[in-house]
């Protein structure tokens, strides 16, 4: 019996796991094998799952809510690198492979529920399931590419351009994200974001 077997919402959680961007490719036997290593965590808004500089790392599968990946400078300035919602993953896999400390923080934007497991156990699992490993590593590279594109966007586009690009690529996130968080991600004030939303209201119809 696994921890998940004892959870009062085990059927819902198993459904959510089966819809995850990576885990949807698992067969039933492999999913049961994975379940033996999973912990289900219900998290509060602003709760931190991983601190920048940590060396003990985990793999996260987002079941509900929104997470964010943040990098902080020595003078405490913060930049939001990405958001993760249900069906997404969060990870510090590249740092684990490189044997370096976590280069960013992972925190909750809203209340959230995640399935989590030690990264070492996840890597051991991947090594036994090559198809899933290939899919996972592709997703990690895709996320890194998106973060790089976002960073370039902050430098190359003006405020309206940043908002328009976000709506074009991530329209489904616009109404989910708190305005303050989205404004920070786009390096805007909440007031500027509201003003641009009104000015370009046709984008949000």
Secondary structure, 3 states (H helix, E strand, C coil): CCCHHHCCCHHHHHHHHHCCCCHHHCCHHHHHHHHCCCEEEEECCCCEEECCCCCCCEEEEEEECCEEEEEECCCCCEEEEEEECCCCEECCHHHHHHCCCCCCEEEECCCEEEEEEEHHHHHHHHHCCHHHHHHHHHHHHHHHHHHHHHHHHHHHCCHHHHHHHHHHHHHHHHCCCCHHHHHHHCCCCHHHHHHHHHHCHHHHC
